[in-house]
Amino acid sequence: MAKTLMLDFTTEGNKTSSLSLEYPKDSLDPAVVTAAMNQIIAANIIRTASGDLVGIKGARVVDRNVSTVLA
């Protein structure tokens, strides 16, 4: 089982840009995630094809379970 924290931002071009982080903590505090996303936006270190990150769209934890059928 693999978990990934997906952070979704809006860009200057009104598009969605996602940042994925592997192995998030089991107990994530929404206030901490929001603060971290705001710091990423304020630092202005990520530029996308549709411009800089300008807002928070959402965040989610994706849980994948992979089963090998044939090795």
Buried (B, 14 or more C-beta within 10 A) or exposed (E): EEBBBBBBBBBEEEEEBEBEEEEBEEEEEEEEBEEBBEEBBEEEEEEBEBBBBBEBBEBEBEEEEEEEEEE
